[in-house]
Amino acid sequence: MSKMAIDIENQYNQKTLSISDNFVNQIICGDCLEIMPTFPKNCIDLVVTSPPYFNIQKKYQRGTGYHYSKDFGEPLYIMEDASQELLRILKDDGSFCLNLGFSYGETGVLRPFYIVKRLIRQGWICIDVIIWHKNNPVPLQGRLTNAFEYIFVFSKSPVWSFKKQINYEHNVWTFPVEARIGTVASFPEELPKKCIEFMSRENDIVLDPFVGSGTTCVVAKKLNRKYIGIDISQECCEVAKRRLSDTKSIIKKRLFDEYK
Ligand SMILES: C[S@@+](CC[C@H](N)C(=O)[O-])C[C@H]1O[C@@H](n2cnc3c(N)ncnc32)[C@H](O)[C@@H]1O
């Protein structure tokens, strides 16, 4: 075999290929199911995301007849396709934090568990379940007020650990719901902050394939991580880019302040 052929083979057999600089520290506007397949395998350290509550894309109407209308827009289908790709691009020691609330619609309060079941079937290991307790929930009449969401933590390997020393940290995190940013229901900065601090190190690459208003990337930047955000909505991408241009790395800001 020629040296060039050996080099190419070695490159493809390498466990970790670095991702093109064109993607790093960027908000990419497009369908994450078309963009993520262009990433090399094992290139992402941490994924933090919350998928769309409802999907308007035609290809996510699966089944026929009764199921055709019943399943229209079901978010578990897009999450299932995205997580299959995430399994390929996440590093072997990486983590995937999936924030899921529940709705009282078709699959109701059990929807998060249907999604988790499909991910486990793909090979993900559910390492932890965190409850985000909202201390300012929207009050409901005639039903119990829904005051929590889940954050499921997945890994690719049972041999997994936090990237930071965890001392008596509870798995119930309490912080308020934030006001909408643009048209998107954003999660509060505390949610990705805890995930990023516990499950990544400085300069690691954090990906949010459904980045919305950019919260995950804003926090990653503040904590001196690299980030990649993807969103199909042009409007969301613009909001995210604007927020990021107003965001400074806390570490760089601290250094800068010390030299003033
Ligand atoms: C629940 S929001 C995410 C909110 C985000 N966590 C924040 O803090 O702003 C879900 C996002 O997924 C986006 N989305 C839906 N389908 C998508 C797809 N196929 N590829 C990428 N983004 C998509 C929507 O435009 C929406 O902004």
The ligand as an SDF file (V2000), in Angstrom:
LIG
                    3D

 27 29  0  0  0  0  0  0  0  0999 V2000
  -37.5850   24.5230   22.3860 C   0  0  0  0  0  0  0  0  0  0  0  0
  -36.7230   25.4700   21.1790 S   0  0  0  0  0  0  0  0  0  0  0  0
  -35.0950   25.6100   21.8590 C   0  0  0  0  0  0  0  0  0  0  0  0
  -34.9710   26.7550   22.8290 C   0  0  0  0  0  0  0  0  0  0  0  0
  -33.5420   26.9390   23.3700 C   0  0  0  0  0  0  0  0  0  0  0  0
  -33.2160   25.9430   24.3770 N   0  0  0  0  0  0  0  0  0  0  0  0
  -33.3480   28.3510   23.9580 C   0  0  0  0  0  0  0  0  0  0  0  0
  -32.9170   28.4750   25.1270 O   0  0  0  0  0  0  0  0  0  0  0  0
  -33.6610   29.3310   23.2770 O   0  0  0  0  0  0  0  0  0  0  0  0
  -36.5010   24.3420   19.8620 C   0  0  0  0  0  0  0  0  0  0  0  0
  -35.8590   24.9150   18.6220 C   0  0  0  0  0  0  0  0  0  0  0  0
  -35.6860   23.8560   17.6540 O   0  0  0  0  0  0  0  0  0  0  0  0
  -35.6940   24.4700   16.3680 C   0  0  0  0  0  0  0  0  0  0  0  0
  -35.8480   23.3860   15.3670 N   0  0  0  0  0  0  0  0  0  0  0  0
  -36.9610   22.6880   15.0250 C   0  0  0  0  0  0  0  0  0  0  0  0
  -36.6850   21.7570   14.0930 N   0  0  0  0  0  0  0  0  0  0  0  0
  -35.3420   21.8610   13.8380 C   0  0  0  0  0  0  0  0  0  0  0  0
  -34.4280   21.1610   12.9780 C   0  0  0  0  0  0  0  0  0  0  0  0
  -34.8610   20.1710   12.1920 N   0  0  0  0  0  0  0  0  0  0  0  0
  -33.1210   21.5170   12.9860 N   0  0  0  0  0  0  0  0  0  0  0  0
  -32.6770   22.5280   13.8030 C   0  0  0  0  0  0  0  0  0  0  0  0
  -33.5030   23.2340   14.6110 N   0  0  0  0  0  0  0  0  0  0  0  0
  -34.8060   22.9020   14.6500 C   0  0  0  0  0  0  0  0  0  0  0  0
  -36.8320   25.4790   16.4630 C   0  0  0  0  0  0  0  0  0  0  0  0
  -36.6890   26.4920   15.4770 O   0  0  0  0  0  0  0  0  0  0  0  0
  -36.6610   25.9990   17.9010 C   0  0  0  0  0  0  0  0  0  0  0  0
  -35.9100   27.1960   17.9050 O   0  0  0  0  0  0  0  0  0  0  0  0
  1  2  1  0
  2  3  1  0
  2 10  1  0
  3  4  1  0
  4  5  1  0
  5  6  1  0
  5  7  1  0
  7  8  2  0
  7  9  1  0
 10 11  1  0
 11 12  1  0
 11 26  1  0
 12 13  1  0
 13 14  1  0
 13 24  1  0
 14 15  1  0
 14 23  1  0
 15 16  2  0
 16 17  1  0
 17 18  1  0
 17 23  2  0
 18 19  1  0
 18 20  2  0
 20 21  1  0
 21 22  2  0
 22 23  1  0
 24 25  1  0
 24 26  1  0
 26 27  1  0
M  CHG  2   2   1   9  -1
M  END
$$$$
